[in-house]
């Protein structure tokens, strides 16, 4: 195993940090998708003077993990670019702990100090919200762009939450990936997307353990999306998306009952925009046949939404979709993966 942690100070210096451990946590359910903790031995990393503080506040971490082939060559996979938020440790002997959040935290913290208006299309509006805080930010769209109505954000509103709201109008989500690039994309469909990785309890497999569970907590089998834009004189529009699969445990007209969720935005000016937002939210909100927690050997290239083919020790096979996981920066440590859903791989 090989790891690399680079510290980019605000004065332009780039340091390769000697580190003894740490981890990168990736969680699709959180507004800030990637967070990191790095442990080092050098107490000189702790800011002690105004000059140190100036160089540290606003600094960034770039973290990678991969393989050292033993011949002097390495293959490293990026785990994220993070804004350094905390440096803490014993000033005399160490160790020192550094903590950070991905670059979406910069957008989230840059609350509006005056009303801010976006309009046009989903990609244009999301890009404007991100580049308002990070002018040089790269924004990649993997969706078909969708027109939206104007949306005015009030003073103190969260621009990152606003970007998520606008992306939903195209049935998509926006996040900062492992390269520090902002991506607008739809969640891959579990049943039609080819598996990205096989986790198998066989000789040579990476499977360690697996749990299955079923729950109805915070589960919705219908989403009503509503939009009204009085500033553009657009009449109210709405769309109700429901789980209409009679074989689904959360079927709208089944024994699970009706449990709707409601979302709204002035950016939803057409029934189609409401439909895309409602269907995207429904995909996240309805209960799967089962939820799962899988522990395996680490796969540093894994991304939330990746479809996983899992084979348990008893030979049963399932399709899972990665939702959250933690990558250790030390040789010891398991790789637990929480999944969005799990279905029988028939």
SEKE-915281 format. One line per 8 residues: number of its first residue (from 1); their letters; for each residue x, y, z of C-alpha. Coordinates in steps of 0.001 Angstrom, whole numbers, plus 524288, in hexadecimal, padded with zeros to 5 digits. Example, Ala and Ser with C-alpha at 12.3 -4.5 7.8 and 13.67 -1.06 7.14 Angstrom:
! SEKE-915281
1	AS	8300C:7EE6C:81E78 | 83566:7FBDC:81BE4
! end
This chain:
! SEKE-915281
1	XXXXXXXX	80000:80000:80000 | 8046B:80DDF:7FD18 | 7FE6E:81ABF:80168 | 80197:828EF:7FEB4 | 7FCF9:83534:805AE | 80076:8426B:7FFF7 | 7FE36:84F38:80738 | 7FC3E:85B24:7FE88
9	XXXXXXXX	7FEC3:8673C:806CA | 7F923:87475:80332 | 806E2:879F3:8010C | 808C8:87098:7F5A5 | 81104:86677:7FCBC | 80D95:85826:7FA96 | 811C0:84E6C:804FE | 8119F:83FA8:80492
17	XXXXXXXX	80CCF:83C42:81234 | 812B2:830F6:81988 | 806F1:82A5A:81F97 | 80447:81EC7:8284A | 7F5E7:81CAD:825A0 | 7E8D6:822B5:822DA | 7DD32:8203E:81A2B | 7D46C:825EE:80FAA
25	XXXXXXXX	7C5C7:8247A:8118C | 7BCA9:82560:805E9 | 7AE14:8265A:808BE | 7A410:82964:7FE53 | 799BF:82C9A:808A4 | 7A187:83823:80DD8 | 7A153:845AC:807C9 | 7B042:845BB:8084D
33	XXXXXXXX	7B30B:83890:8020A | 7C17B:836BE:80563 | 7C88F:83945:8123D | 7D624:83570:816B3 | 7DE92:83363:822B0 | 7ED5B:83261:821CC | 7F67A:82F3E:82D20 | 804A7:83392:82CD4
41	XXXXXXXX	80FE7:833FC:83665 | 81580:8419F:833D7 | 81092:84BF8:83D85 | 81618:8567E:83474 | 80965:8550B:82CC7 | 801FB:85BDC:837C3 | 800B1:86A7A:834C5 | 807CD:87217:83F70
49	XXXXXXXX	809B3:87FAC:83985 | 8014D:888F4:83164 | 8096B:8854F:82572 | 806B8:876DF:827F0 | 7F84C:8799F:8296C | 7F7F2:8819F:81CE9 | 7FE3C:87664:8156B | 7F55D:86C31:81B88
57	XXXXXXXX	7E7DA:87270:81B03 | 7E317:86F47:80D64 | 7ED58:864C4:80B05 | 7E96E:85855:803DF | 7EC9C:849F4:804F7 | 7ED85:84082:7F989 | 7ED01:83242:7FDA6 | 7EFAD:82607:7F5A2
65	XXXXXXXX	7F0DF:81792:7F858 | 7F557:80C62:7EFC8 | 7FFDC:8024A:7ED86 | 80EB0:80257:7EE87 | 8138E:7F809:7E4FC | 820AF:7F695:7EBCA | 8289B:7FAE0:7E005 | 8280B:80958:7E2EF
73	XXXXXXXX	81B2F:80B6F:7DBDE | 80DF2:80E53:7E1D4 | 7FFFE:80EF0:7DD30 | 7F7FE:81880:7E533 | 7E96F:81B81:7E4A5 | 7E48B:828CA:7E97D | 7DBCF:8288B:7F57A | 7D887:836ED:7F5C4
81	XXXXXXXX	7DC94:84523:7F675 | 7D923:84B10:8038E | 7D8D2:85854:809EC | 7E0F6:8576B:81652 | 7D804:85AE0:821AF | 7DE9E:855FE:82E1A | 7EC91:853CF:832D5 | 7EDB2:84E4D:84079
89	XXXXXXXX	7F841:84792:84881 | 802AA:847E3:85314 | 80B7A:85391:8502A | 8176D:84CB3:855B7 | 816BF:83E82:851C2 | 80B27:83CF0:848A4 | 80412:835CA:842EA | 7FCA2:83FA0:83AC3
97	XXXXXXXX	7EF2E:83D8D:834D8 | 7EAA5:844D1:828BC | 7DC74:844D9:82490 | 7D627:849EC:81840 | 7CA08:84A5B:80FB7 | 7C8ED:849BB:800FA | 7C80F:85644:7F917 | 7B934:856C2:7F994
105	XXXXXXXX	7BB0D:85BC7:80783 | 7C087:8685D:801C4 | 7B3E0:86A66:7FA38 | 7AB56:866B6:805E7 | 7B23E:87022:80F17 | 7B169:87B99:80592 | 7A385:87F4C:80997 | 79CB1:889E2:801DB
113	XXXXXXXX	79E51:89798:8074F | 794B2:89D10:7FD6F | 789F7:89700:7F508 | 78F87:88E9B:7EA1F | 78803:88AF9:7DDD0 | 78A62:87FA7:7D489 | 782D7:87BD3:7C853 | 7848F:87599:7BB0A
121	XXXXXXXX	78836:8673C:7BC1E | 78BBF:85D9F:7C6C9 | 79A0E:85CA7:7C2E1 | 79B9C:86B5B:7C15A | 79535:86E59:7CE7A | 79CC1:863F4:7D607 | 7A97E:86873:7CFD0 | 7A684:87695:7D384
129	XXXXXXXX	7A410:872C6:7E1AC | 7B0CD:86B28:7E28C | 7B97F:874B9:7DB4F | 7B423:88002:7E351 | 7BC3A:87A54:7EE83 | 7C702:87360:7E6D4 | 7C8F4:87ABD:7D9F1 | 7D2B5:870C5:7D4B9
137	XXXXXXXX	7CA4E:864EC:7D826 | 7C88C:85A98:7CD9B | 7BA57:8566C:7CBDD | 7B73F:84A72:7C3A4 | 7A96E:84727:7BF6B | 7A580:83918:7BC74 | 79727:83C39:7BA67 | 78E48:841A7:7AFE3
145	XXXXXXXX	78D19:85002:7B36C | 77F90:854AB:7B766 | 77994:86261:7B725 | 77574:867FD:7C43D | 76E22:873D1:7C8FA | 774ED:87EB0:7D051 | 77852:87BE0:7DE6E | 77BB6:88695:7E826
153	XXXXXXXX	78334:8825F:7F44B | 78183:88A8E:8007B | 78BFB:89046:80941 | 7921B:885A6:811E9 | 78DC4:87AB6:808C1 | 79714:86F4B:80655 | 79C4D:86F82:7F845 | 79FF9:86113:7F8A9
161	XXXXXXXX	7923E:85D36:7FCC5 | 78D83:865FD:7F1C6 | 79611:85ED3:7E7F1 | 7904D:851DB:7EC86 | 7828E:85763:7EB08 | 78534:85C1F:7DD3A | 78B99:84F41:7D921 | 77F90:847F7:7DDB5
169	XXXXXXXX	777BC:84EEF:7D32A | 77F06:84659:7C96B | 77DE2:83A1D:7D1C7 | 78C23:83B69:7D591 | 79535:83E45:7E0DC | 7A193:84658:7E1CF | 7ADB5:842A4:7E97C | 7BC6F:84480:7EA26
177	XXXXXXXX	7C3B4:8386E:7E56D | 7D0CD:832B0:7E95F | 7D82A:83BC4:7E01B | 7D215:847FB:7E5F5 | 7C95F:849A9:7D9FB | 7BAE6:84CD8:7DB5E | 7B211:8431B:7D466 | 7A3AF:84422:7D0C0
185	XXXXXXXX	79E84:8365E:7CE9C | 792ED:82D6E:7D0B2 | 793C1:821FC:7DA0B | 79674:8158F:7D22D | 78B09:80C1C:7D142 | 78DA5:7FFE9:7D950 | 78734:7F65F:7CFF5 | 78C89:7FB82:7C30A
193	XXXXXXXX	79A50:7FFED:7C695 | 7A515:7F5B0:7C50A | 7ABAD:7F25F:7D206 | 7B840:7F9DE:7D465 | 7BDE8:7EFFE:7DDF9 | 7BBD5:7E206:7E292 | 7BCD5:7DF25:7F124 | 7BCF1:7D05A:7F269
201	XXXXXXXX	7BF07:7C6E0:7FD9C | 7C777:7BDFB:7F547 | 7D5DB:7BAB7:7F46D | 7DC8D:7C71D:7EFEB | 7D074:7CF2F:7F2EE | 7D037:7DBB6:7FAFA | 7C419:7D89D:8032F | 7C5CA:7D933:81205
209	XXXXXXXX	7B7F6:7D9FF:8178C | 7AA4D:7DE97:8145B | 79DD4:7E287:81B55 | 79014:7E3F4:81616 | 784DC:7EBBA:81BC1 | 7777E:7F0F3:81861 | 77201:7FD88:81DC5 | 76739:8072A:81AE8
217	XXXXXXXX	76CDA:8127E:822B1 | 76D1C:81F22:81AC2 | 767DD:817E2:80EF3 | 75EA4:81E3F:8051F | 757FA:81779:7F9C7 | 752FC:823DC:7F36E | 7587E:83162:7F0D2 | 75065:83D45:7ED2E
225	XXXXXXXX	7589F:847B9:7E694 | 75295:8553C:7E55B | 756F1:8619C:7DEB5 | 751B8:86F5F:7DDCE | 758C5:87B61:7D8AC | 750EE:887B8:7DB0F | 75C01:890A7:7D692 | 75AEA:88AE7:7C8DF
233	XXXXXXXX	74C28:88960:7C989 | 74D54:87A95:7C80B | 7415A:8734F:7CD3D | 7432F:868A9:7D785 | 7477C:85B5D:7D27A | 74904:84E68:7D987 | 74BC9:8400C:7D78E | 749CD:83468:7E08A
241	XXXXXXXX	75365:8293E:7DEA8 | 74FD6:81C8D:7E585 | 75513:80EC3:7E68D | 74BDB:8088B:7DCBE | 75242:7FB11:7DC71 | 74874:7F134:7E22B | 753B5:7E7FA:7E56F | 75AD6:7F25B:7ED64
249	XXXXXXXX	759E2:7F1E3:7FC44 | 75746:80085:7FC16 | 74C9E:80017:7F1A7 | 74456:80C79:7F29D | 73787:80502:7F352 | 73D03:7F985:7FB09 | 73D64:7F5A6:8096B | 748C8:7FEF6:80BE9
257	XXXXXXXX	73F02:80A0C:80AE7 | 740A6:81772:804F6 | 74BED:81F71:80A71 | 74E05:82B7F:801E9 | 75909:8355E:8028A | 757E9:8436A:7FDB8 | 761EF:84BE7:7F6C3 | 76068:8592A:7F05A
265	XXXXXXXX	7683D:8637F:7E934 | 765A2:86F68:7E0C7 | 76F49:86960:7D735 | 7652E:85EF6:7D3D3 | 75D4B:8663F:7C989 | 75875:85AA7:7C17D | 7520A:84DB1:7C465 | 75DDB:84708:7BE69
273	XXXXXXXX	76717:84DDE:7C7E9 | 75E56:849CB:7D339 | 75E18:83BD1:7CE0F | 76CD4:83AE2:7CD15 | 76EB0:84062:7DAB8 | 76428:83791:7E07E | 76950:82B42:7DA03 | 7773F:82E23:7DE37
281	XXXXXXXX	772FE:83063:7EC47 | 76A7C:8242E:7EC05 | 7760E:81BE0:7E7E4 | 77D1B:82047:7F434 | 77173:81FE9:7FD56 | 76A84:81316:7FAD4 | 76E9C:80710:80233 | 77655:7FCB3:7FAFB
289	XXXXXXXX	773AC:7EE3D:7FCB8 | 77EE4:7EE3B:80652 | 789CB:7F6CE:80B3D | 79760:7F191:80CF9 | 7A448:7F408:81392 | 7AFBD:7ED3D:80D30 | 7BDA4:7EC82:81249 | 7C84B:7E964:8088A
297	XXXXXXXX	7D645:7EC23:80507 | 7D7B7:7FA7D:8011A | 7D485:7FF43:7F373 | 7D956:80D40:7F2BB | 7D326:80F58:7E550 | 7C557:80D11:7EA75 | 7BB7B:8180E:7E8ED | 7AE08:819F4:7EF37
305	XXXXXXXX	7A3C9:814A1:7E5F9 | 7ACB4:809F9:7E09E | 7A569:7FD1E:7DF0D | 7AB99:7F1A8:7E622 | 7A971:7E32B:7E3D4 | 7AA7C:7DC36:7F0E8 | 7AB47:7CD95:7F345 | 7A9FB:7C950:80174
313	XXXXXXXX	7AFFA:7BD43:807AA | 7A350:7B5A7:805DE | 7A3DF:7B81E:7F741 | 798B7:7C1FF:7F693 | 79B24:7CD49:7ED3E | 79647:7DB3F:7EDEE | 797B9:7E82A:7E722 | 79B00:7F37A:7F026
321	XXXXXXXX	79D46:801E9:7EDD4 | 7A809:80896:7F58A | 7A36B:813CB:7FE19 | 7AE2F:81637:80818 | 7BB8C:810BD:80B5D | 7C824:8142D:81255 | 7D58B:81211:80C3B | 7E078:8103B:81648
329	XXXXXXXX	7EDCD:81669:81418 | 7F495:80B9E:81BAA | 7F6ED:7FD65:81844 | 7EDD9:7F8BD:822ED | 7DF70:7FB96:822FE | 7D375:7F5F4:81C7A | 7CBE5:7FC26:81161 | 7BD83:7FCCB:81550
337	XXXXXXXX	7B3E9:80076:80A93 | 7A614:804F0:80D81 | 79CE3:802E7:80225 | 79130:80A42:7FD03 | 78A45:7FDB4:7F954 | 78C13:7EF5B:7F722 | 78438:7E6B8:7EE09 | 784D8:7D85F:7EAB7
345	XX	78DE1:7D697:7DF1F | 7853D:7CD14:7D7D0
! end
